[in-house]
Amino acid sequence: MKLPILAAGLLAMMLGTAAQADEKPTLTVYTYDSFASKWGPGPAVKTAFEKTCGCTLNFVTAGDGAALLSRLKLEGKRTRADVVIGLDTALTADAEKTGLFAKHGDLPALDLPVKWTDPTFVPFDWGWFAFVYDKAKVKEVPKSFEDLAKSKLKIVIEDPRSSTPGLGLLLWVQKAYGDKAPEIWKELADNIVTVTPGWSEAYNMFLKGEADMVLSYTTSPAYHMVEEKDDGKAAADFTEGNYAEVEVAGRIAGSKHPKLADEFMHFITTEAFQKEIPTTNWMYPVIKLSKPLPKGFDMYKPEKTLLYPAAEVPKVKDKALAAWRDALSK
């Protein structure tokens, strides 16, 4: 009886080994909610990458970009992430300090509003922040933050402590007004209906008519034009300039699948990934695509672009946050 039992045991071991050999490695990518949603770029990116990687791409969401960084700080070296996609240049200096990220390899020619020299983070899209409104409801469009503060328009914005657009707005006001920024926030306080944790909540409130304007992007009206055949939304162009956002990805140095993670980092700047950005994330791609951008992407291009270099953000963020918090608490 021992021989048949031994043979059965050997067969089970062989089958187990074969099954393990057939198992695909899983690349875990932390990102924000809208990126991985069914209408975001995540599903198409997953399909395209899995065709070539021999792996399973698993997105794990954590709210908005600032919430992503908070989660990484909490997890530290215990994080399950192999790659993080969804931070931006307002967060990269802070993210670099965690020591969790590895340097990236060579990048192709990029199409960005700024020269890219960051050795750690790879850009995957960019855009300008703007206040979006319904043209049928807002007849006198503010041309500056001062105009907006003097108006009776109600706005909804995102929290800078949990949201990259919210932090972008904080830096926008600070960059445009400097020492006068606290006064601008005090004047704007009466216009603010509420502060939401992230972009999705704010934009949904706007669509429901709970605010006249919402902090979003100059490309948001293009979404309504392309997807809904609705040209009734517009983005305000401020004379101070509009603040730019460059969103980035980074590889975790302690990744269990470093080669796969590097493959994905390279994949980010290829057309297979970038072609999904305009009509799913509704932002500008970071490379020139073989096909023109959809109708609407050229409608609202600010004459002046504002942007702090990533290394300067920590120097101004705390001061700007204090001014924002003080104005809204009164």
N, C-alpha and C positions, 0 to 999 in steps of 0.2 A: 504493500500500500504506500510505502514511502516514495517510490519512484513516481507514481502518478501525482502524488501531492507535490513532490519537488518540481515536476514538470509544470504543474499548474501554477506554482509559485513563480517559476522563471518566466512563464508566459505573462503573468500579471505584471511582473517587473518590466518586461519588454514593452507591454502595452502602455504602462504608465510612463515610461521613458519616451515613447513615441508621442504620447499625448502632450507631454511637456514640451517636446520639440516643436509640436504644431501650434502651441499657444503663442499668440502674438503679444509682444511687449506693449504696454500702455503708456503713452506719453500724456502726462497730466499738465494741462494749461489752465492757469488761473486767469480769469477775465471778468469784465463787468457784465451785468445782467443783459443789457440790450445787445451786446456783441454775440452772445450765445443763444439768443432767442430765435424762434423760428423765422422771424422777419429780418434778423441780423445776418452778418456775414458768416457766423459760426458754422451753420449746417453745410454751406457750400464749401467753405474752407476745409472742414472735416472730410468731406467726400473727396475733394481734390487731393489732399495730402495723403489720405489712406490708400489711394490708388498707387502711390509710389513708395511709401515708407515701409510696407509690410508690418504695420503696427495698428493699434487702436488709438485714436486721438480722443481724449476725454477732457471736456471743458468743465471747470468748476467755477461757479460764479460767486461773487462777493460784493453785491451792490454796485457802487460806482468806483471810479479810479482811486479816490482817496481812501475809500473803505478797503480796497485791495491792499494798499500799502499798510494800513493798520493791521490787517489780518497777517500779513507777512511778518511784521514786527512782533506780533504776538506769538506766532509759531516759531520764528527764528530758524535755526538749522534743522528743526524737526519738520519743516514744511514738506508737504507731499508734492509741491509744485516742481515741475521740470522747467517750465517757461511761464513767464507772466506777461500778459498782453493787455494794455489798457491804462498804464500810467501815462503821464505827460511831462513836459519840460518843467512844469511847476513843482513836480514831485521827484524828479530824477536825482537832484543833489541829496535830498533826504534819503531816497532809496539806496543811493551809492554808499551812504554811511552805514547801512546795515551789514555790509560785507557779504551779502548773500549772492551777489551777482557776478557772473564771469564776463570777461571781455568777449566782444564779437569778432568775427573775421572781416575780410574785405567786403565792401559794399559796392554795388553798381552806381552808375551816375544817378543822382537823386534830383527830383524836381520839387524843391521846397522854397518857402519864402526867406529862409535863412541858410547860411552855410552850415553843413553838418560835420562836426568834429568829435562828437562823443564816442569814446572807444568802447563803451559798455552797452549802451541802449541803441536799438535799431528803430527808426521811425516807421510807422505803418500807415498813417494817414495824417491829414492836417486840415485846418479850417479856421475861419474867423468867428468869434463870438459876436452875437448881435441880439437885439431885442426884436422878436418876431410879433407881428400883429395882423389883424384881419382888416383889410382895406375898406370893407364895408362899414366897419365900426369906428375905426380910428381915422378921422379926417385931417386932424392937425398933428402931423408926425413930428415928434421931438427930434431935434438935430444935435442934441448934446445931452449930457447928464444934467446940466443946469436947466435946460428946457424941460426935461422929464420931471425934475423935482418941482418945477413951477406949475406943472400941469396937474389935472385931477385924475390922470390915468392911473389905473391900478395894475400893478405888476406882480408876478410871482417869480421868485429866484430860488437858487439851490444853495444848500449849506456848504460853505467853504471847507468845513471840517470833515465832510464825508463825500463831497462831490467835486470832480475836476472842473466842471463849468462854474460851480460856485466859487472855487478858488480862483479860477480865471477872471471872474468878475471882480473879485477883491483886488487882484493885481492890475486889472484894467483901470480901475478908479485910481489906484495908487500911482500907476505909471503916468496917467493923464494929468493928475492934479497934485501929486507930491504932498507937501505939507498941508495943502488945502483939502486933502481927501476926507479927513474927519468931518469937515463942514458939509461936504457933498453927501456923506452918509446920513448926517442929521437931517438934511433937507429931503433926502429920499425916503426916510423912514415912514412917512405918512402914505407914500405911494405903494408900499409893500404889503400885499394881502397876506402872504405867508412865505415861509422858507421851508422848502421840501428837502428830504434827505438826498434825492438824486434827480437827474434830468427827466426820467420817465414820469415821475409823479407830477413834476412841474408842468410838463408839456400836456399831460392829460387834463390838468386843471384848466389850462388855457383853452384847449379844444372844447371843454364843457362850458366855456363862457364864464368861468369864475375869475378871470382876469383879462385886462385889455391887452397886455403884452407879457411875453415870457422870455426869460433869458435862454437863448438857444444858439443857433448858428445861421450864417448867411445862406447856407445851402438848404435850410429847412423848407423854405417855400418851394424849392425844386422837387422835394418829395411830394408835396400836394399836387404840383403840376403834372408830374410824371405818373404817379400812382393813382391819383384821384381825379385827374383832369380838372383840377381846381386851381385857378390862378388868382384866387382871392387873398392869399397870404403874402406878406412882404417882410423884408428885414430893414431896419433903420440903419442908416449910414451916419455915424456920429462925426462931427467936425474934429473932435479930439483924436480921432482914429479909432479903429476897432482892434481889440486884442486878439492875437493869433494863438492857436493851440496846435502843438505837434504831439500826437500820441505815439507811444513807443512800446516796444517789447524788450524783455531782457531774459537771458538764460540764467537759471539758478546754478551756482557753482557746484553745489552738492547734489546735482541731479543724478538719479540712478541710471539714467539713459542719456549720457552726455552726447553721444554721436547722433542719436535721434533728435535731441534738443537742438544741436547745431544744424541739422538738416532742416528743422522747422524754422529756425532763425534765418537761414538762407532762403527758404521758401517764401517768407514774408515779403521780400522785395522782388519776387518774380511776378510776371503778368497773371499767372494762374491764381494768385492770391489777390493782387492789386485790382484786377478787373471787377472783383466783387465789392470793393469799397464804395464806389459812387452810388450805387442803387440799393445798398443794404445798410451801410453805416452812414450814408449821405454826407460824406466828407470827400476831400480831394485825395487822390492817390499820390504816392511819393515818387512814382516814376511816370514817365510819359507812356501812355497806353497806345496800342496800335489803332484803337478806335476813338473817335471824339467823345468827350464827356456828354452826358445827357442834356437835353434842353433844360434850361433853368440855371445851370451852374455858372453862367456868365452874367446873370441878372444883377447880382448884388456883390460887387467887388469893391471893398473900401479903398479910398484913395490913399489912406495912410494906415500902415500896419504898426501896431505896438507889441512889443515882446521883451520881457526881461531875459537876459542870458540865464541859463539854468543855475549857474553858480551864484548869481545875485539874489535869487528868490529867498533863500533862508534869511538874508540880511533885512529884507523888507516885510516878509510874511507876518511875523509876530506883531509888528507895529500896526500893519494894516488890519489884521484880525482883531486887535484890541479896539481899534477905531470903529470897526464894523459892529462888534459886540456891544460897545458902549452906546452907539447910536440907536441900535434896535432894542436895547433893554429899557429905554426911557419912554 
